[in-house]
Amino acid sequence: MRSPVRLAPLLLLAAVTLARSGSAAITVDGRLDPDYGAALATQSLETSFEDANPAFSPDPVRYADGTELDALYGAITDGVLHVLVSGNLGFCCPTAYAHQEEFDLFIDSRPGGQHTLRADNPAVGWFGGNTLNGLAGLSFDAVFAADYWLGCTVNMASAFAELLPDGGGAGYDLGYNVTGAPGTLTGGTDPAGILAALDDSNGAGVTAGCASASGAGVTTGVEWAIPLAAIGDPTGCVQVCVLAADAETHAIGNQTLGPSEPGNCAFGAPAGVNLANLPGNQYVIICPAPTPASGSTWGRIKTLYR
């Protein structure tokens, strides 16, 4: 029989291996966790909005004076779609209001959906509940038909809607979050338990303009955790498109992920925007994390000690 003294370190090694191959430990706080892995898309042009400078904000984690989408990270694990958009969500400023932007996240998770957004979707969002329908006429890439929408603006005021082929569908004003982790939304209706959080303190990434730039290396921004049950229980990969717009007029800037090519400035009214006309893909694909073979590590340990 092998010495029992050697069993303890091997069991410790097995426990560590199982922990690493198990579920991702992602905290919804607007900050990049290692379990996201590499960015699925990185911004390649300057922002048509203002460039954020934390020095001008009275509370850099909650407020930024500019908007940019620097990179998109995603993961599906334990029945949850996790998305982090690094960059800044602009609102300037709580003591001297000047402008306010929104992030719009579209999810293609099942057959059907809307390739061009309709004007009779749920009446949810800010400025009178017209946020989603204010984007009517926006068209996506040829292979993308949005089934669900999430929007957010200052204080992570968040909304969610189902996008049915014939309009209608369920929609909710989810609430807001000013406290960060664990991403709980309060003051609204959130039947699926969607989480969202913001860390607006980024001062790096792209600058203002329409020229070539890079959003690489930015690790803070807007983060969501969306139970798969809220988006039709997909069992495979989903497609995600995110863009930034003016929160009042819904005019779309040049910040999309995936990115458009350098030289593109603000796109303007949604009804005149067709992302299929832009080079490249203005969406990313997020797939479930691989599931380790059940008992594989313990099987190897048992073999060693037979």
C-alpha atoms as one frame of an Amber mdcrd trajectory, in Angstrom:
protein
   0.000   0.000   0.000   1.238   3.502  -0.798   2.093   5.759   2.122  -0.969
   7.735   3.381   1.335  10.732   3.932   1.310  11.398   0.171  -2.492  11.300
  -0.079  -3.136  14.736   1.497  -1.212  16.835  -1.063  -2.735  14.834  -3.909
  -6.223  15.380  -2.529  -5.447  19.099  -2.223  -4.284  19.114  -5.850  -7.526
  17.405  -6.886  -9.623  19.967  -5.002  -7.786  22.851  -6.677  -8.212  21.222
 -10.097 -11.939  20.749  -9.523 -12.327  24.362  -8.381 -10.576  25.669 -11.487
 -12.653  23.516 -13.825 -15.989  24.230 -12.107 -18.269  27.255 -12.338 -16.870
  30.713 -12.972 -16.726  33.051  -9.993 -17.872  36.343 -11.500 -18.852  39.201
  -9.219 -21.252  41.723 -10.771 -19.517  44.981  -9.892 -18.573  46.545 -13.224
 -15.015  45.190 -13.049 -13.340  42.530 -15.140 -12.968  39.115 -13.489 -10.352
  36.597 -14.736 -13.096  34.070 -15.501 -14.246  36.175 -18.462 -11.077  35.336
 -20.369  -9.991  37.434 -23.343 -12.073  40.224 -24.853 -14.478  39.099 -27.580
 -14.323  42.510 -29.282 -12.098  45.557 -28.788 -12.878  49.101 -29.882 -10.840
  50.367 -32.852 -11.953  53.992 -33.191 -12.340  57.094 -31.085 -15.666  57.952
 -29.501 -18.071  60.468 -31.030 -19.170  61.269 -27.476 -16.993  63.131 -24.996
 -13.859  61.467 -23.656 -14.230  60.653 -19.963 -11.873  62.243 -17.458 -12.263
  60.954 -13.863 -10.742  64.182 -12.544 -13.893  66.036 -13.595 -16.282  63.716
 -11.754 -17.475  64.199  -8.166 -17.829  60.397  -7.868 -15.812  58.603 -10.586
 -17.246  55.136  -9.887 -20.822  56.344 -10.436 -20.460  59.244 -12.890 -18.385
  59.942 -15.989 -18.428  62.972 -18.269 -17.972  60.875 -21.422 -19.090  57.651
 -23.097 -17.040  54.948 -24.796 -17.305  51.213 -25.458 -13.733  49.938 -25.140
 -14.172  46.155 -25.132 -16.777  43.436 -24.705 -16.316  40.366 -22.540 -18.783
  37.524 -22.170 -19.287  34.142 -20.535 -22.110  31.647 -20.054 -21.861  29.581
 -16.900 -24.217  28.046 -14.340 -27.270  29.081 -16.341 -26.277  32.752 -16.529
 -25.107  34.978 -19.373 -22.435  37.363 -18.068 -21.539  40.450 -20.117 -19.040
  43.190 -19.295 -18.695  46.235 -21.550 -15.566  48.061 -20.453 -15.460  51.812
 -20.897 -17.702  54.628 -19.639 -21.418  55.395 -19.512 -21.687  59.164 -19.673
 -23.661  61.475 -17.434 -22.290  64.907 -16.797 -22.734  65.716 -14.025 -24.994
  65.419 -10.975 -24.342  69.053 -10.034 -24.236  70.471 -13.581 -26.338  68.393
 -15.962 -25.239  68.659 -19.588 -25.765  65.305 -21.305 -26.762  61.709 -20.639
 -26.101  58.567 -22.639 -27.453  55.005 -22.646 -26.038  51.562 -23.366 -28.272
  49.276 -25.420 -27.587  45.527 -25.293 -29.333  43.283 -27.822 -29.373  39.492
 -27.530 -30.072  37.016 -30.338 -30.727  33.760 -28.480 -33.421  31.897 -30.442
 -35.092  31.752 -33.871 -37.300  34.684 -34.759 -36.710  38.090 -33.260 -36.399
  41.429 -35.018 -33.794  42.207 -37.661 -35.186  45.753 -37.769 -36.591  47.108
 -34.522 -40.333  47.703 -34.497 -42.110  50.697 -32.972 -44.653  48.603 -31.031
 -42.339  46.917 -28.548 -42.913  47.271 -24.766 -43.019  50.871 -23.535 -40.124
  50.763 -21.071 -37.158  52.941 -20.170 -36.517  56.565 -19.243 -37.933  59.871
 -20.480 -41.516  58.644 -20.480 -40.940  54.952 -21.186 -39.994  55.553 -24.802
 -36.433  54.252 -24.732 -36.845  50.997 -26.617 -39.398  52.273 -29.125 -37.233
  55.352 -29.604 -34.782  52.983 -31.313 -37.362  51.830 -33.875 -35.970  51.402
 -37.384 -32.482  50.341 -36.283 -31.353  47.368 -38.403 -28.725  44.795 -37.426
 -26.218  42.659 -39.306 -27.766  40.232 -41.780 -27.411  37.220 -39.460 -28.605
  39.038 -36.324 -32.243  39.258 -35.200 -32.652  40.604 -31.675 -34.849  38.589
 -29.301 -34.211  40.634 -26.140 -33.053  44.116 -25.187 -31.479  45.530 -22.044
 -30.850  49.225 -21.634 -29.200  51.256 -18.902 -28.322  54.850 -18.111 -27.226
  56.915 -15.075 -27.349  55.128 -11.685 -27.713  51.922 -13.699 -31.390  52.658
 -14.258 -32.168  49.511 -16.227 -34.913  48.167 -18.466 -35.547  44.845 -20.202
 -37.855  43.713 -22.991 -38.684  40.729 -25.149 -38.586  41.444 -28.894 -41.194
  39.303 -30.629 -41.401  39.130 -34.443 -44.868  40.748 -34.374 -44.175  43.236
 -31.569 -45.686  43.276 -28.113 -44.003  40.996 -25.605 -43.056  41.439 -21.979
 -41.083  44.411 -20.744 -39.973  45.733 -17.360 -38.300  48.721 -15.795 -35.901
  46.699 -13.670 -34.841  49.406 -11.220 -31.455  50.946 -10.500 -28.212  50.209
  -8.658 -26.005  52.836  -6.998 -24.129  50.470  -4.676 -22.193  48.220  -7.079
 -21.738  44.578  -6.095 -23.596  42.238  -6.063 -25.525  44.005  -8.825 -28.989
  43.954  -7.247 -31.499  46.275  -8.924 -34.037  48.017  -6.686 -37.084  50.199
  -7.165 -38.432  48.352 -10.211 -39.795  45.013 -11.382 -37.174  42.319 -11.974
 -38.912  38.914 -12.137 -35.931  37.093 -13.652 -33.389  38.409 -11.128 -31.179
  40.213 -13.658 -28.139  41.868 -12.054 -26.357  44.988 -13.287 -23.582  47.211
 -11.979 -21.370  50.098 -13.076 -17.811  51.191 -12.395 -17.443  54.433 -14.372
 -13.909  55.286 -13.226 -12.066  54.512 -16.467  -9.777  57.265 -17.719  -7.942
  55.249 -20.378  -9.169  53.611 -23.578 -10.136  55.618 -26.656 -10.172  59.395
 -26.936 -12.749  61.678 -28.578 -13.085  61.853 -32.355 -13.586  59.521 -35.306
 -10.037  58.321 -35.990  -8.307  55.024 -35.250  -7.826  54.192 -31.573  -7.729
  51.189 -29.252  -9.877  50.299 -26.264  -7.546  47.502 -25.144  -6.652  47.217
 -21.480  -9.745  48.851 -19.951 -11.156  46.663 -17.172 -14.089  48.660 -15.750
 -17.494  49.594 -17.126 -21.043  48.212 -17.276 -21.733  44.604 -16.286 -24.798
  42.371 -16.486 -25.681  38.885 -15.216 -28.723  37.601 -17.118 -30.289  34.254
 -16.185 -30.731  32.142 -19.315 -34.347  31.591 -18.280 -34.926  35.294 -19.017
 -33.774  34.916 -22.631 -35.524  31.734 -23.717 -33.277  29.141 -22.047 -30.768
  28.815 -24.911 -28.612  25.694 -24.704 -25.876  26.857 -27.070 -24.181  30.057
 -28.129 -25.901  33.454 -28.237 -25.129  36.586 -30.240 -24.788  39.960 -28.540
 -24.673  43.479 -29.983 -24.087  46.569 -27.861 -24.136  50.245 -28.789 -24.260
  53.674 -27.141 -26.874  56.347 -27.812 -28.114  59.672 -26.501 -30.478  58.823
 -23.640 -33.029  61.480 -24.584 -33.045  61.525 -28.398 -31.699  57.943 -28.862
 -29.406  59.179 -31.646 -26.696  56.538 -32.065 -23.035  57.446 -31.760 -20.146
  55.610 -33.391 -19.529  53.264 -30.469 -20.620  49.706 -31.272 -19.176  46.323
 -30.392 -18.001  44.745 -32.503 -16.606  48.065 -33.740 -17.129  49.840 -37.031
 -14.144  51.074 -39.038 -12.156  54.224 -38.194 -13.534  57.309 -39.889 -17.122
  56.626 -38.839 -18.599  59.400 -36.731 -22.009  59.529 -35.061 -24.616  57.487
 -36.985 -27.616  59.585 -35.945 -31.319  58.694 -35.814 -31.903  54.930 -35.383
 -34.272  54.686 -38.343 -31.392  55.633 -40.635 -28.875  53.147 -39.192 -28.303
  49.745 -40.796 -25.380  47.964 -39.164 -25.267  45.511 -42.077 -23.842  48.339
 -44.197 -20.781  48.614 -41.957 -17.640  46.500 -42.484 -17.157  43.602 -40.082
 -19.564  42.274 -37.477 -21.303  44.617 -35.037 -21.963  41.690 -32.685 -20.072
  38.958 -30.841 -20.793  35.292 -30.177 -20.779  34.035 -26.572 -20.744  30.285
 -25.958 -21.229  28.188 -22.813 -18.136  27.301 -20.831 -16.971  23.702 -21.392
 -18.270  21.251 -18.797 -15.515  19.032 -17.350 -16.069  15.279 -17.481 -17.865
  14.171 -14.314 -15.572  12.502 -11.823 -12.555  12.658 -14.117 -10.151  14.071
 -11.497 -11.346  11.778  -8.744 -11.093   8.866 -11.164  -7.413   9.585 -11.638
  -6.894   9.853  -7.883  -8.622   6.499  -7.300  -6.447   4.886  -9.954  -3.306
   6.124  -8.214  -4.377   4.547  -4.911  -5.713   1.170  -6.006
